[in-house]
Amino acid sequence: MNILIANDDGVFAPGIQALAQALKPLGRVVVVAPESERSGFSSALTLDRPLRPIQIAQDVWAVNGTPADCVYLSMNGLFDFEFDLVVSGINSGANLGDDVLYSGTVGAAFEGRLMKQPAIAVSLAGSNVRSYEHADNYAVAAKWVHDFIARGLPSLPPRHILNINIPDVAKLQGEKVTYQGLRAQSKPITSHVDPRGRQVYWIGLAGEAVTDPKRAPSHVQSDFFAVANGYVSITPIQMDATNYGVLEDLQRTLSSSI
């Protein structure tokens, strides 16, 4: 099996190093990742300048672009072989609920959505920033990903991926198939004056999880619930964002108003 690993934390991030090491027993592992952190880039592609992949070690490449750029290049001519699976991560921090709209980790996985096996995005969900500093801190999560792939990935419809969040705990309680939760409105921006007297702003923190049990069958919990209770959250998400339940009603409404 040829496995492509990307991320949005950069090619030297400890999470991607731990993941690559854990997956090597499963086949050839090739890392293609941004040369520096590109968090929050979603599925952005670089169209205004050329991309420059640089090989920095055996099967390890750094790219002066976005996470999606890395996967796009890898699948469209950078190599003379094809990949069987794309794994994006392990991200240093959760990608829960509405986070998937912004996440470069999820964006890289979506770029691999046409793989022979489902592309997956993997994030380590913890509250302690120090737990993201060393590859050893990702050992539990990396082993879980190895075991998950080794036992056979589930089949998904076309243009779907799995968004996986692994709680940062010493012992996992198990895993749950979840739905994508909701966040409340983001916290307000923070304004400062820089040393040159210019007004600058920091984007506010993400909003809190919102309970909305009507969004899925009663026996299915949200990704927030699973992680908060020590379970790995596995959420199938898709590219097609069309609301087919509203589509025909909207069409009828607009037609009657003409």
HELIX and SHEET records of a PDB file:
HELIX    1   1 PRO A   14  LEU A   23  1                                  10    
HELIX    2   2 LYS A   24  LEU A   26  5                                   3    
HELIX    3   3 PRO A   67  MET A   75  1                                   9    
HELIX    4   4 GLY A   97  LEU A  101  5                                   5    
HELIX    5   5 GLY A  104  GLU A  111  1                                   8    
HELIX    6   6 VAL A  129  TYR A  132  5                                   4    
HELIX    7   7 ALA A  135  TYR A  138  5                                   4    
HELIX    8   8 ALA A  139  ALA A  150  1                                  12    
HELIX    9   9 PRO A  213  ARG A  215  5                                   3    
HELIX   10  10 ASP A  223  ALA A  228  1                                   6    
HELIX   11  11 TYR A  244  SER A  256  1                                  13    
SHEET    1   A 9 ILE A  54  ALA A  57  0                                        
SHEET    2   A 9 VAL A  60  VAL A  63 -1                                        
SHEET    3   A 9 ARG A  28  PRO A  34  1                                        
SHEET    4   A 9 ASN A   2  ALA A   6  1                                        
SHEET    5   A 9 LEU A  85  SER A  92  1                                        
SHEET    6   A 9 ILE A 120  ALA A 125  1                                        
SHEET    7   A 9 HIS A 160  PRO A 167  1                                        
SHEET    8   A 9 TYR A 231  GLN A 238 -1                                        
SHEET    9   A 9 GLY A 174  VAL A 177  1                                        
SHEET    1   B 2 LEU A 182  ARG A 183  0                                        
SHEET    2   B 2 ALA A 209  VAL A 210 -1                                        
SHEET    1   C 2 THR A 190  VAL A 193  0                                        
SHEET    2   C 2 GLN A 199  TRP A 202 -1                                        
END                                                                             
